[in-house]
Amino acid sequence: MKVNATKFSLSLLAASVISTPFVFADSSTIASGITKALGDSKVNISLRARYEVVDQDDIDNNANALTLKSRLTLKTGAYSGLSLGLEVDDVTQIIDDYNSTGNGKTNYPVIADPAGTDVNQAYLQYKNGKLTATAGRQRILHNNQRFVGGVGWRQNEQTYDGYRVEFKATNKFSVDYSYIHNVNRIFGPDGAKADLSGDLHLINTAFKINKKHQLSGFAYLLDFDTAAGASTNTYGVLYKGKFGTVNVNLSAASQSDAGDNPNDFTANYYNAEIGTK
């Protein structure tokens, strides 16, 4: 098991942030609060085996991948609104006849489930009533995950390094803003494709018209350091509604080039879904 020690720097920082003000408070009260928070901690272990086969026309060999993801998750209880989260994933290859994008097996089709051990999440979180603030490596899932999500069907989940503020202004209106400086992609934990850094602003708002109808507005402003062709600005809206037993999802968005993107373009996106029991 190999994990870069620098990825644990957030946990060390969180410990120092929590401990500094304690010097000026009553030690017995602090100790009691910390003990309770630790007592309220939750540890989960999950295992997921996954098999995939790919038959690609222009490659002679079929790809076969049998992998096992082992996940350890720790979430502490809260002290004065502060809590810590840590999640470590390990992906083990049982059958590795495939191109993982990092193993050099280019004579097989790509199945993007590389082996390795990585810190999937490591964050400090503060909650106080309507406000939730999170700093560090974290999971961010917006709406239907069409634009921002975790790519959860792959073994290496996509997570984000940065800062997130969620504010529930009223029972009907909420705002979610994140500043991200690095994306931990599904091609990790090692290799040239594992990370994608830049200045990324993720904004999502939600307005509940009533229990059955909701509108969301989003803006994703992405300026990447080493992937200029992916630097874009995207603005859109999403509607989720229910009419009796009929569910309706509608979405529209517009995307254009941003930052140092060498392309000059504007593209529109539309999606409509109707379902019923």
Summary of the structure (lengths in Angstrom):
residues: 277
radius of gyration: 21.5
end to end distance: 46.5
largest distance: 70.2
contacts: 809
relative contact order: 0.10
helix: 13%
strand: 55%
